[in-house]
Structures are given as C-alpha cells and as structure tokens.
Amino acid sequence: MVFLKIGIAATVIWFASWLSGKKPELAGFIIALPIASLLALAFSYIEYKDAAASITFAKNILIGVPVSWLFFIPFFFADRLGGNFWLCYGIGIALLVLGFFIHRYLSSLF
C-alpha cells in the first residue's frame, strides 16, 4: 500500500512538473487543485477507517490552504526584490514558518 501511495503521488507531481514546461498555466491550475488533499484524505480513511480523524484532518487542510498562500506573497513582489527567485523562495519559506504558528492557533479554535 505504501508503494502504491508513493507511486500515485509521484505520478501527479511528475506530470505537473512535466506539463509546466509545455503549458505552465495549466500545470499551475492542476497543482492548485486539492489533488494532494483528496489523495491524502482517501488514503488516510482507507488505511485507518477513522471518520473523526479524517474529518479533523480535512478541517486542518481547510485552515492550512489559505495559510500556505503566504509562501507565494514574495513572488508578487519579485520585481521589487530584484527578480531574484531564490530570495523570493527563501522569504516564502520564512512566511510559511509564520504560517505554521497561525495554523496552530486557528486549529486550536476548532
């Protein structure tokens, strides 16, 4: 089962990466879909058969998605940051650390 999960997830990532070289707009849309969430929720429920845990998992995904958008903020300001990809990427990672604490706080409310 582990190898099946890895194979499915790897195929989705590989396909989107491959597609990004040919049609980056479509690849971006595909990656923006909650494919990973759909797969992870299904895999988790199939493996553990725990509806309550799966529902909690889904709620935390819902909270985490907008928080994860923090990563992309520096890319909107790339021109002001000198167009440096790695600088944008690093700032995005730092914002994700902040996002982790925001997510943790919001999760405690539900």
C-alpha positions as CSV (number, residue, x, y, z in Angstrom):
1,M,0.0,0.0,0.0
2,V,2.9,2.4,0.8
3,F,4.4,1.9,-2.6
4,L,1.0,2.5,-4.3
5,K,0.6,5.8,-2.4
6,I,4.1,6.8,-3.3
7,G,3.5,5.9,-7.0
8,I,0.3,7.8,-7.3
9,A,1.6,10.9,-5.6
10,A,4.9,10.8,-7.6
11,T,3.0,10.5,-10.8
12,V,0.8,13.5,-10.1
13,I,3.9,15.6,-9.2
14,W,5.9,14.3,-12.2
15,F,3.0,15.1,-14.6
16,A,2.5,18.6,-13.3
17,S,6.3,19.3,-13.4
18,W,6.5,17.9,-17.0
19,L,3.4,19.9,-18.0
20,S,4.9,23.1,-16.6
21,G,7.5,23.1,-19.4
22,K,4.8,22.9,-22.0
23,K,1.7,24.6,-20.5
24,P,2.7,26.4,-17.3
25,E,-0.8,28.0,-16.9
26,L,-2.5,24.6,-17.0
27,A,0.2,23.0,-14.7
28,G,-0.3,25.8,-12.2
29,F,-4.1,25.2,-12.2
30,I,-3.6,21.4,-11.8
31,I,-1.3,21.9,-8.8
32,A,-3.7,24.4,-7.3
33,L,-6.4,21.8,-7.2
34,P,-6.6,19.9,-3.9
35,I,-5.3,16.7,-5.5
36,A,-2.9,16.0,-2.7
37,S,-5.6,16.7,-0.2
38,L,-8.0,14.4,-2.0
39,L,-5.5,11.6,-2.2
40,A,-4.3,12.0,1.4
41,L,-7.8,12.1,2.8
42,A,-8.8,9.0,0.9
43,F,-5.6,7.1,1.7
44,S,-6.0,8.0,5.4
45,Y,-9.6,6.9,5.7
46,I,-8.9,3.7,3.7
47,E,-6.0,2.9,6.0
48,Y,-7.4,3.8,9.4
49,K,-11.2,3.8,8.9
50,D,-11.5,6.6,11.4
51,A,-14.1,9.1,10.3
52,A,-13.5,11.5,13.2
53,A,-9.8,11.7,12.5
54,S,-10.4,12.1,8.7
55,I,-12.8,15.0,9.4
56,T,-10.3,16.7,11.7
57,F,-7.7,16.1,9.0
58,A,-10.0,17.8,6.4
59,K,-10.7,20.8,8.7
60,N,-7.0,21.3,9.2
61,I,-6.4,21.2,5.5
62,L,-9.1,23.8,5.0
63,I,-7.3,26.0,7.6
64,G,-3.9,25.3,6.1
65,V,-4.7,26.1,2.5
66,P,-5.1,29.8,2.8
67,V,-2.3,30.0,5.4
68,S,0.0,28.3,2.8
69,W,-0.6,31.1,0.4
70,L,1.8,33.1,2.4
71,F,4.6,31.3,0.5
72,F,3.5,33.0,-2.7
73,I,3.4,36.6,-1.5
74,P,7.1,37.4,-2.2
75,F,6.7,36.2,-5.8
76,F,4.1,39.0,-6.4
77,F,6.8,41.5,-5.3
78,A,9.6,39.8,-7.3
79,D,10.2,43.0,-9.3
80,R,10.8,44.9,-6.1
81,L,13.1,42.1,-4.9
82,G,15.2,42.3,-8.0
83,G,13.6,39.3,-9.7
84,N,15.7,37.0,-7.6
85,F,14.0,33.6,-7.5
86,W,15.9,32.3,-4.5
87,L,15.3,35.4,-2.5
88,C,11.5,35.1,-3.1
89,Y,11.7,31.4,-2.3
90,G,13.5,32.0,0.9
91,I,11.2,34.7,2.1
92,G,8.3,32.5,1.2
93,I,9.7,29.7,3.3
94,A,10.1,32.1,6.2
95,L,6.5,33.2,5.8
96,L,5.5,29.5,5.9
97,V,7.1,29.2,9.3
98,L,4.9,32.1,10.4
99,G,2.0,30.4,8.8
100,F,2.7,27.2,10.9
101,F,2.1,29.2,14.0
102,I,-1.0,30.8,12.6
103,H,-2.3,27.4,11.6
104,R,-1.6,26.0,15.0
105,Y,-3.5,28.8,16.7
106,L,-6.5,28.6,14.3
107,S,-6.6,24.8,14.7
108,S,-6.9,25.1,18.4
109,L,-10.2,27.1,17.9
110,F,-11.9,24.1,16.3
